[in-house]
């Protein structure tokens, strides 16, 4: 463990900033080597004669900047690839920017920030408190405790109108959308509720044949990863343009679609937030036509510069299916998500889980329920909002400084921004150059059904604050070089 010599002027104010600056310089100059463990915050606070909260705040700031890595129960260490041997010129942007260790996908969260200590505590709580029978095949719609915790959480944080019986636990948004589209297309059991053995045998003996497909409107541009999944589930897709207020409802009405899939909290890839006017128009359209709105609550957990926006489901629970997951807030590998739907759709999705795979893993569901109920989930999200905001600010500032000809959109929320390129720039080579400089960048063009301005999606969740300027400066030099 490192023995730190920090110079702090208690009469000057800004003690947290002084500590962070001293530690930052020690890392940059190589006096603190990569992987070196720092003193516990309580210990360092005692050595400096300061409150522990001041040290904790300084550590958190440097974690957000990418200088330190913190693990609950394992301490705080200097991040790899940050510390440089004495004498290395760290002013060269390519010295650091040619190591894009923070990932290629623009939508990736910072998986290094997964709350291992809190998750471990929740797993231990489940193992210590669950009766043996709870580890048997569970309710295919999800264990009741998790559905209760999620229903309360979504009502409190997302203004959803939901009870435990309206909510089905699924293996992520992808599975939730797949099953919901199948239900709308008539490919899932309907109206034959019953969860006992006789009901199950009846459904096997008298299966419901697929009755067709559904015309599903999707945003233009939109994520390519979902399109094949939706088609395979029974959707005939039609693209509807997105503008500065979100999806164009007049264009949607002209498609004759029976359902629409939206990302209203932070549209992917443009970053647009669905405006209040468009929200009202959408609800009116759905009520008038009997259509269903599929709401992917994408990036709703991370809002930075504006008040939280409630979900559409809370405005029209009889017409909206809300899907969400912990893939961005915790980790996609957990494969834990949910569907909040009107009773008929919710029951169809639940029955499908009982017949396809018997439901989601039980232990992880109880662990998530404990994490939410204990307040650990909220605390983790507050911490990550601070870190993601600092990384976003650094990237936006770097783009403004080094590439002012690029127009940035969609920065009020989420883990990515949309960078509109000047007319005539080619997205693909620009994105490849950006990746070579260490930025998680993807071209928007392949996501469009109709022509639009050249643009990149750039993720910042894994981009350390102190690398942002170097990476963007390297990109600017390469593009102009």
N, C-alpha and C positions, 0 to 999 in steps of 0.2 A: 504494500500500500504506500502511495506516494506521501512524502512529508512535504507539505506545501509552504512556501514562503510568499505570502501575499501582503502587499502594501495597501492599507486601507486608511483613508483620511476621514475620521469620524466627524470632523467639523465641516466637511465640504458637502454633505448630503449625497443622495444617490448611491447609497452603500451597495445596493444590489448590483447596479451598473458597474461599480468599481470592482466588485468581486468577479463578475462575469468578464470584464475587460482583462483583468490580471490572468485569469485562467485561460482565456482565449489566446493571449499573447504567449503564455507558457506552452500551449499546444503548438501554435504556429512556429515558434522558435525551436521546437524539439526538446524543450526542457521537460515536457510531459510526453512520453512516448505512447504510440498506439497500443492499446490494450492495458495500459497502466491503470490501476484501480485508485480512485480518489477516496479520501476519508469520508465516512458517513456524514451526512449533513449535521447531525447533532454534535459529532465530534469536532468538525471544523468550526461550527458556531461557538463551541466552548473554547477552542484555541484562540478565536478572534474576539471573544467577549461580546458576541452578537446574538440576536435571537435566531432560532433555527429557521424560522420562516424566511428570513432574508437569504440565507444560504440555499434553501430549497428553491426559492424563486430564481436565483442565479443559475443553479443547476438546470432547472427546467428551461430557462432561456437558451442555454448552450446545447441542451438536447434538441430543442426546436431548430437551432442553427446547424445541427449535425456534427458538432464538435464532441459531444459526449453521448454515450448510450447508457440508459438506465434500465435496470431490471429489478422489479420488486423481489426482495429477498436475496439478490445477487450483487447489489451495489451499483455504483456508477463508474464507468471506465471511459478512457479516451477512445473515440471511434477509430476503427481502422481506416487507412488511406487518408487520414486528416493530418496527423503529426508528420512533420518532415524532419530529416536529419539536419543538424546545424550546417549552415552554409548553402542549402538548397534555395534557389531563387523562386519563391512562391508567387512572384508577380506574373510569371508566364501563365497565361490562361490555359494552355494545353497541358501544363504539368498536372493539373487535376482533372480538367474537363475531358481528357481522353480515357477516363475510367468510368463509363456509365453504369456503375454498379447499382443505381437506384431503379432499374427496371425499364422495360420497353413499353409496357402497356400504359397508356395515358390514364386509365381508370383505376390503376392499382392503388390501394391504400398502403400506408407504411406498415408492412407486416412485422418489422422489427419492433414496433411499438405495441404489439399484441400484449394485453395485460396478463402475462403469464402467472404472476403471483396471485392476482384476484381470481383468475380462472381456476388455478390449482386449489385455492381456498373453497371455491364453489363446488368443485368436483369432490373434494374431501368432505364438505358438508353433506353432499348427496349420499356419499358412501356411508357416512356415519349415521345418517338419520333415516334413510329409506328402509321400509320393511322389505323383506325378501320378495314378497309378491309384486312389489313395484318394479322389479327387474324382469318380470315376465313380459310377453307380448302386451304392449300397451294399447290404449285407444288409438286407432289409426288416424284419428283427427288431431292427435297431440295429447300429451298428458294434461289433465285439467289444471294443475298448478301453473304450468307455463301459459296456458291459454288465459287464465285469470290475470296473471301478471302482465301479459302483453296487452290484453284488452284495456286494463287500467292505464298502462303506459301510453298506448296509442290515443286513448281518450285525453290524457293529460298533455301530451307533447304534440300530437298531430291533429287534435280536435276531431278525432274520428268518433263516429257513433257506433259503438261495437260492444257486444257482450261476448262472453266466452264461447257460447254456442254458435256465434257467427264466424268464428275464427278457426282455421285449419292450419296445422303446422305442416310445412312441406320442406323439401330439400333444396331451398333457394328459390329465387324469383323465376328462374327458368322452368323449373318443374311446376310452380304455381301457375304460370302463364300457359304452359302446355296443357295442364288439366282443365283450366278454365276455358280455354278455346275449345277443347274437346267437349266440354259440357255444353257450351253455346252451340256447337255444331251437331249436338245430339248424339255424340259418340260415347257418352257415359251413362250409367244407370240413373234413372230419374223417377222420383215419386214412389220408390219402393224402399222406404226407410226401414230400418230394422237391423240390429247388430248382433242378434243371436245366431246360433248355428243353423236353425231352420231357415232364417232369412238368407243366410249366405248360400245354403244349398239351393234355395229357390232361384237365386240370381244366377248360379252356375247352370242350373237345369234349364232356365228360361232366359238366356242372355238377350240383352237389347242390341240389335244390330245397328251399326252406324247408319245414321239417317241422312248424312250429307255433309255439306261444308257451309261455312259462313263467310260473308264478305266483310273483311276486316280492314279498316283504314289504319295506316301507320304514318307517323310524322316523316316529313321529307326536309332535311336529311335525318337519318336514323342509324342506329347501330346495326351493322351487318350480321353480328353474331346471332341475333334473334330471328332473322328472317327465315332461314331454313327450318328452324324449330317451329315457327308459327305455321309455315306451309305444311309441315309434316303432321301438325295437330289438326288440320282441317280448315285452314284459313286461306281464302283467296284474297291476296293483298292488293290494296290500292293506296297510292301515296297521296298525302295531303300536305301542301306547303306550310312551312313555319316561317313567321315573320317576327318582328320585334315584340309582339304581344303574345306569341305562342302560335298554336295551330289556328289556321284560317277556318273558322266554323262555316262560313258560307260555302267555301270549297268542299268542306266535309259533307255538308248537306246535299251537295250536288252528286256525290258518289253513290248514294243509295246504300251505304254500308250499314250493316246491322250492329256493328260494334266498332270502337276505335281504341287504339292503344296509345297512351300518352305518358310523358315524363314531365308533369307540370311543375314540380318543385325546382328542377334544374335540367332543362332539356338537353339531351345528348344528341349531337355534339355542340350545338350553338350556345348552350348555357342560358338560354332565355327562360325567364320565369313567366308562367301563364298569368296574364293580367286579370284583374277582377272582372273587367267587361267580358273577356272571352270565357271566363269561368261561368258567368251567368248565361251566356249564349249557349255554351255546351250543355248545361243542365236543361235549358229550355229545349234544345234539339233532342236530347235523349228522352225527355218526358213526352215530347210531341210525336216521336217516331217509335217509341218503345225500344230504342237501341240501348246497348250496354257500353259503359265507359270502363275500360281496363286501365287502372291507374298504377303505373310502376313508380313507387315512391323513391325514385332514384335521387341520391345525394341529399335527401331531406334532412339528414342529421347535422349537416355542416353548413350553417349560414353564418355570414361574417358581417355584412354591412347593412343589413335591413332586418326588420322584425320577422319572426318566423311566419311562414305561410301555411295555413291549415290545409289539410288534404281535401280533395274533392268529395271523397266518400262521406265526410261529415255534412256536406250540403245535400246529398241525395243518396242515402244508403240503399235505397231500393233500386237504383240505377247504376251504381258504381261498384266495381270490384277492386279492392285495394290490395296490392301485393308489395311485400317488403322483405328484407332479410338483414342479417348481420354481416354480410359480405364486405361492406365498406367500413362499418363501425368496428368490427372485430377482425374477421378474416374470412375469405371466401371458402377456404378449406373446411370450415365447420359444417357447411351445407345445411344451414338452418334458416328457414324463411317462413312466411305466413301468407295466407290468403284470407281476407275479410270480404265476405260476399253475402248477398241476399240469401235467405234460407234455402231455396231450391238449388242454387249453384253450390253453396257451401256443402250441402248434403251430398250432391253428386261428386264433388271433389273428395269428400271424406270417404264415400263408398269406394271410389277409385283407389284410394290409398289402401283400403282393406283388401282389395282384390289384386292390386299390382305388386305391392312390396311390403304390406303389413305395417306401414308407418315408419316414422323416423326413429333414430336411436334414442333410447329412453334416458340414459344417464346424462347425455349432453343436454337434453331438454330440461331436466331438473337442475343442472348446473346453471343454465341460462336463466331459469326462473329465479334461482338464488341470487345471481349476479344483479338482476334487475331489482328484485325485492329488497336487497341489502343496500341499494344505492350505489354499488360499485360500477354499474353500467353508466349511470349519469356522471359519476366522477371521471370515468375514463373518457367519455365524450367531451366533457369540459376541457380536459387536458389536451385532447387531440385538436379541438377547435383552436386553441391558442397556438399550437405548433403548426397546424395547417395554414392558419392565417398568416403567421410569420413567413412561411415559405411562399405563399401566394404573393404577399407584398414584395418579397425579394425578387421574384420572377417578373412581376409587373414593372417594378422599378428598373430592373435590368433591361427589359424590352424597350421601355421608354428612353433609357439612356443610350443604348447601342443600336437599336433598330426602330427609330421613331416612325419610319414609314409603315410599320405594321400597326394595325388597329386591333385592340384587345376588346373582346366581348365576354360576357358571362362570368364575371369574377365575384359576384356577390355571394356565391354559394358553391359547394361541391369541391371536387378534387382536381378539376381541370379548368382551363380557359380555352377560348376559341380565338386564335390569332389570324385575323383576316390579312392576307398578303396583298401587295400592290398588284394591279392589273398587269398581266404578262408574266408573273412569276409562276414557275412550274412547281406544283405541290410536291410531287414525288421526290425529285432530287433535293428539294429544300428540306423535306422531312428526313431524308437519309442523311443529309449533312447535319441536321439538328441532332439526330441520334448519335452520330459519330462524335459530336461535341458533348454528349452526356445527357441530352434532353429526351424525355419520354414523349415523342411526337409522332402523330399519325396524320396522313392527308385526309381531308374531308371529302374530296371529290368522289371516291368510291362509295360513300354513304348517301350520295344524292341520286334521286330519280330524274331530276330536272337540273338544267345548268344553274350554276351559282358562282360567286366570286371564289378565287382560290383561297384556301384557308388550311390551317393546321389545328389539331387538337393537341394541347401540351399539358401533360399532367405535372403536378407539383408536389404531390403527397410524399414522394420519396426524395425530393430535391433539397439537399441541405442548403440552408440560407446562405452560407458563405461560398457555395459553389455556383449559385445562380448567376451572379455577375460574371464570373469567369467563363461559364459555359455559354452564356449569351454573347459575351464579347468574342469568344472564339468563333461562334456561329456567324456573327457580323463580319469578322475578318475573313472567314472562309467564303462567304457569299460575295464579298466585294473584292476578293483577292484575285 
